Amino acid sequence: MTMNAFDAALDFPAKEIGGAGGVSLVFQGQRIPAVLAPYKIPRKAGFYALVTPERAVEALWKDAFEVQAADGKPLGGGVVLFPSAPSPEDVKLARRKDFLERFSLGERDMVLALAEIRGIAGLRAEDITRFSRLNTARAEAVSRGLEEEGQVRILSFAPLWLVLQGSLDFLRRRVAAYLSQYHKKHPGQRGAPADRIEKRFGVAPAVLQLAVRTLVKEGRVSLDGGLAAIVDFRPPLSAADEKTVAEMETMFLKGEFGQATLDEVRKKFHLTPAKLRSLLAVLAERKKIVEGRDGFILHSRWLDDVVTKIRSTGRKELTVADFKALTGLTRKYAIPLLELLDEMGVTRRKGAVRDILK
């Protein structure tokens, strides 16, 4: 990378460079006048400095050079750490210190520091090869190792593109906070459109999708029809929706287990699958229904009656035949309900029978 200034580590005392900081660099066989501006950053041996050559040089991370005084006296050596470093005005000293110390280490720390600088935009192979002498294959190998450690997430290999896990975590927190605010401002909407979220954060779609998918996997966000929402968010119901919810509850209460499937309910009330799930969630939150296995819906009162009947028999065990006689259900519906009762801790399967738990 051709540049006019870079940060470097020098291995001799800063006082030897003289008041004006004028020296000469012996770099890649050339002797180039330069100015060293030491940073007030402690270092065990030598010092860190901003190096400004009189003319542009081709300098990459960990390139070595020699330093001579104005009269040609050898002063010591130096190593390029931060090619094309930002000016002292652009980066606070504490942050520069952190980067220089990490760039003083190996390839792994160099890639991590670069990924941090790139932030949520992600680090690409070309960024690494422009900064250092690592080739694409070596950059990929280092990146794979960092992903195995959980330090980065690789978005693609052709070409290499990765993002720091910490940056991704930060984006996830911001997306979750944004969705919470979105629900407050738009309570009547089921969620925020993906394109609106992309516009809000201005990041690459692949990065945003990874952040949202992770939130979904964690159970914090739901994705439905291109809309993202906080999982426990429920838009206020319209009068028509409240009427439908009341009619659905009556249907479940009058019916028996197995007589109302999700598909039957959806067709009866002319609901989309997403709308059906939303209204069922309202009934579940109001503790009006319980969804059993295989998509069957039970009214909570009906289920409570079944539990009361089982426990009032005075028995310690229950067979499938006993349960069918007690509830009047066929085996098709009795087995899924028994499995639900097992999950609820009402019964516990033991071979061909079930213990009745108190």
C-alpha positions in Angstrom: 0.0 0.0 0.0 1.5 3.3 -1.1 1.1 6.0 1.6 2.5 9.1 3.1 2.3 8.1 6.8 2.0 5.0 8.9 2.2 4.0 12.6 5.3 1.9 13.6 7.0 0.4 16.6 10.6 1.6 17.0 13.2 -0.3 19.1 15.4 2.6 20.3 14.8 5.5 22.8 12.7 8.3 21.4 15.1 10.9 22.7 17.6 9.9 20.1 15.6 11.2 17.2 16.3 14.8 18.0 14.0 17.8 18.6 12.5 18.1 15.1 12.1 14.3 14.7 14.0 14.4 11.4 15.5 11.0 10.4 16.0 8.8 7.4 14.4 5.5 6.7 16.3 2.7 5.0 13.2 1.0 3.5 13.3 -1.7 0.8 16.8 -0.6 -0.3 16.0 3.1 -0.4 17.0 5.9 1.9 14.1 8.2 2.5 14.0 11.3 4.7 11.2 11.1 7.2 9.8 12.6 10.4 9.0 10.6 13.5 6.3 11.8 15.9 6.3 9.7 19.0 3.0 8.8 20.7 2.7 9.1 24.4 2.0 5.4 24.7 4.2 3.3 27.0 6.2 0.5 25.5 8.6 -1.9 27.2 11.4 -1.2 24.7 11.4 1.7 22.3 8.3 3.6 21.4 5.3 3.9 19.0 5.4 6.8 16.5 3.6 8.2 13.5 6.1 8.0 10.6 5.8 10.5 7.8 8.2 9.8 4.9 9.2 12.6 2.6 7.7 10.7 -0.3 5.1 7.9 -0.6 6.4 4.4 0.2 4.9 0.9 -0.3 4.5 -0.2 3.3 2.5 -3.1 4.7 1.9 -4.6 8.1 5.0 -6.0 9.8 7.4 -4.6 7.1 10.7 -3.9 8.7 13.0 -0.8 8.1 16.0 0.8 9.6 16.2 4.3 11.0 19.2 6.7 10.7 19.9 10.1 12.2 20.2 13.1 9.9 24.0 12.6 9.9 23.6 8.9 8.8 24.2 7.5 12.3 22.2 4.2 12.8 19.6 4.6 15.5 17.8 1.3 15.3 15.0 -0.5 13.6 11.3 -0.2 13.2 8.3 -2.3 12.1 5.2 -1.0 10.3 2.1 -1.7 12.4 -0.7 0.5 11.0 -0.4 1.2 7.3 -2.3 4.3 6.3 -3.0 5.1 9.9 -5.7 7.7 10.7 -4.4 11.0 11.9 -4.0 11.6 15.7 -7.0 14.0 15.5 -9.2 11.2 14.2 -8.5 8.5 16.8 -8.2 8.9 20.5 -4.9 7.9 22.0 -6.3 5.1 24.2 -7.9 3.5 21.1 -4.8 3.9 19.0 -2.8 2.3 21.9 -5.1 -0.7 21.8 -4.8 -1.2 18.0 -1.0 -0.7 18.0 -0.5 -3.3 20.8 -2.7 -5.8 18.9 -1.0 -5.1 15.6 2.3 -5.8 17.4 1.2 -9.4 17.8 0.5 -12.1 15.2 -1.8 -12.6 12.2 -4.8 -13.6 14.4 -4.8 -10.4 16.4 -4.1 -8.4 13.3 -7.2 -9.8 11.5 -9.4 -9.3 14.7 -8.2 -5.7 15.0 -9.0 -5.0 11.4 -12.4 -6.6 11.7 -13.1 -4.3 14.7 -12.1 -1.3 12.7 -14.4 -2.3 9.8 -17.2 -2.8 12.2 -20.6 -4.0 11.0 -19.5 -3.4 7.4 -17.4 -6.5 7.7 -13.8 -7.3 6.7 -13.1 -8.6 3.2 -10.1 -10.5 1.8 -9.0 -7.4 -0.1 -8.9 -5.4 3.1 -6.5 -7.9 4.6 -4.3 -8.2 1.5 -4.1 -4.4 1.2 -3.1 -4.1 4.8 -0.6 -7.0 5.0 1.4 -9.4 3.0 -1.0 -12.3 3.8 -2.3 -13.9 0.6 -6.0 -14.9 0.2 -5.4 -18.5 1.2 -3.6 -17.5 4.4 -6.2 -14.9 5.2 -8.9 -17.5 4.8 -7.1 -20.0 7.0 -6.7 -17.4 9.8 -10.3 -16.4 9.5 -11.5 -20.1 9.7 -9.6 -20.4 13.0 -11.2 -17.3 14.4 -14.6 -18.5 13.5 -13.9 -21.8 15.3 -13.1 -19.8 18.3 -16.3 -17.9 18.1 -14.5 -14.6 17.4 -15.9 -13.9 13.9 -18.7 -15.1 11.6 -17.7 -15.8 8.0 -20.4 -14.5 5.6 -18.8 -15.9 2.4 -15.6 -17.5 1.2 -15.7 -16.5 -2.5 -14.5 -13.8 -1.8 -13.8 -14.0 1.9 -16.0 -11.7 4.0 -16.3 -11.9 7.7 -17.8 -9.8 10.6 -16.6 -9.6 14.2 -18.9 -11.5 16.5 -18.9 -8.5 18.9 -20.0 -6.2 16.0 -22.8 -8.7 15.2 -23.9 -8.8 18.8 -24.0 -5.0 18.9 -26.2 -5.0 15.8 -28.5 -7.6 17.3 -29.0 -5.4 20.3 -29.7 -2.4 18.2 -32.2 -4.3 16.0 -34.1 -5.6 19.1 -34.2 -2.1 20.5 -35.4 -0.7 17.2 -38.2 -3.2 17.0 -39.4 -2.4 20.5 -39.5 1.3 19.6 -41.2 0.4 16.3 -44.0 -1.4 18.1 -44.6 1.6 20.3 -44.8 4.0 17.3 -46.8 1.6 15.2 -49.0 -0.4 17.6 -51.4 -1.4 14.9 -48.8 -3.1 12.7 -47.7 -6.7 13.2 -44.0 -5.9 12.7 -41.4 -3.9 10.8 -40.7 -4.7 7.1 -37.2 -6.0 6.4 -36.5 -3.3 3.9 -37.3 -0.6 6.5 -34.9 -2.2 8.9 -32.2 -2.3 6.2 -32.7 1.3 5.5 -32.6 2.2 9.2 -29.2 0.6 9.8 -27.6 0.9 6.4 -25.8 -2.4 6.6 -25.4 -5.1 3.9 -28.5 -7.3 3.7 -26.4 -10.4 4.4 -25.2 -9.0 7.7 -28.6 -7.8 8.8 -30.2 -11.1 7.9 -27.6 -13.0 10.0 -28.4 -10.7 13.0 -32.1 -11.1 12.6 -31.8 -14.9 12.1 -29.8 -15.1 15.3 -32.5 -13.2 17.2 -35.1 -15.6 15.8 -33.1 -18.6 16.8 -32.8 -17.1 20.3 -36.5 -16.8 20.5 -36.4 -13.0 20.8 -37.8 -12.0 17.4 -40.3 -13.6 15.0 -40.3 -13.4 11.2 -43.6 -13.7 9.5 -44.4 -12.6 5.9 -41.3 -10.4 5.7 -42.2 -8.7 9.0 -39.9 -8.8 12.0 -41.4 -8.4 15.5 -40.5 -8.9 19.2 -41.8 -12.3 20.1 -44.1 -11.2 22.9 -45.6 -8.2 20.9 -49.3 -8.4 20.1 -50.9 -5.6 18.1 -54.2 -4.3 19.7 -57.2 -6.2 18.3 -59.8 -4.4 16.2 -63.5 -4.8 17.1 -63.8 -7.3 14.3 -60.8 -9.3 15.6 -62.2 -9.3 19.1 -65.5 -10.7 17.8 -63.6 -13.4 15.9 -61.6 -14.3 19.0 -64.8 -14.6 21.1 -66.4 -16.8 18.4 -63.3 -19.0 18.3 -63.3 -19.4 22.0 -67.0 -20.5 22.0 -66.3 -23.0 19.2 -63.5 -24.6 21.3 -65.6 -24.6 24.4 -68.6 -26.3 22.8 -66.5 -28.8 20.9 -64.5 -31.7 22.1 -60.8 -32.5 21.7 -60.0 -33.2 18.1 -63.1 -31.7 16.6 -61.4 -28.4 15.7 -58.1 -28.5 13.8 -56.1 -25.4 12.9 -57.1 -25.8 9.2 -60.8 -26.1 10.1 -60.7 -23.0 12.3 -58.9 -21.0 9.6 -61.4 -22.0 6.9 -64.4 -21.3 9.1 -63.3 -17.7 10.0 -61.6 -17.0 6.6 -58.3 -16.3 8.2 -54.8 -16.2 6.7 -52.3 -18.6 8.4 -50.5 -15.6 10.0 -53.8 -14.1 11.2 -54.9 -17.4 12.7 -51.6 -17.8 14.6 -51.9 -14.2 15.9 -55.5 -14.8 17.2 -54.6 -18.2 18.7 -51.7 -16.5 20.5 -54.2 -14.0 22.0 -56.4 -16.8 23.3 -53.4 -18.7 24.7 -52.2 -15.6 26.5 -55.6 -15.1 27.9 -55.4 -18.7 29.1 -58.5 -19.6 27.2 -57.0 -22.4 25.1 -54.2 -25.0 25.1 -52.8 -26.3 21.8 -52.2 -30.0 21.9 -50.0 -32.1 19.6 -50.9 -32.6 15.9 -52.5 -29.1 15.8 -55.6 -29.8 17.9 -57.0 -27.1 20.1 -58.5 -27.5 23.6 -60.4 -25.0 25.6 -58.7 -24.6 29.0 -61.9 -25.2 30.9 -62.5 -28.5 29.0 -58.9 -29.5 29.8 -59.4 -28.6 33.5 -62.5 -30.8 33.6 -60.5 -33.7 32.2 -57.8 -33.3 34.8 -60.4 -33.1 37.6 -62.0 -36.3 36.3 -58.7 -38.2 36.3 -57.7 -37.1 39.8 -61.2 -37.7 41.2 -61.1 -41.4 40.3 -58.9 -42.2 43.3 -56.8 -44.4 41.1 -53.0 -44.4 41.0 -52.7 -45.7 37.4 -54.5 -45.1 34.2 -54.7 -47.1 31.0 -55.6 -45.9 27.6 -58.8 -47.8 27.8 -59.6 -46.2 31.2 -59.0 -42.8 29.7 -61.2 -43.4 26.7 -64.0 -44.5 28.9 -63.5 -41.5 31.2 -63.5 -38.9 28.4 -65.5 -40.6 25.6 -62.7 -40.0 23.2 -61.5 -42.3 20.4 -58.0 -43.6 20.5 -57.1 -41.2 17.7 -57.7 -38.3 20.1 -57.0 -39.9 23.4 -53.3 -40.7 22.7 -52.3 -37.0 21.8 -54.2 -35.7 24.9 -52.5 -38.2 27.2 -49.2 -37.1 25.8 -50.1 -33.5 26.6 -51.1 -34.5 30.1 -47.7 -36.2 30.4 -46.0 -32.9 29.4 -48.2 -31.0 31.9 -47.1 -33.3 34.8 -50.7 -34.7 35.3 -49.7 -38.2 34.3 -46.4 -40.0 33.7 -46.0 -42.9 31.3 -44.8 -46.2 32.7 -44.9 -48.9 30.0 -48.5 -49.6 29.0 -50.0 -47.5 31.8 -49.6 -44.1 33.2 -49.1 -43.0 36.8 -51.6 -40.3 38.0 -49.5 -37.6 39.6 -50.9 -35.3 42.3 
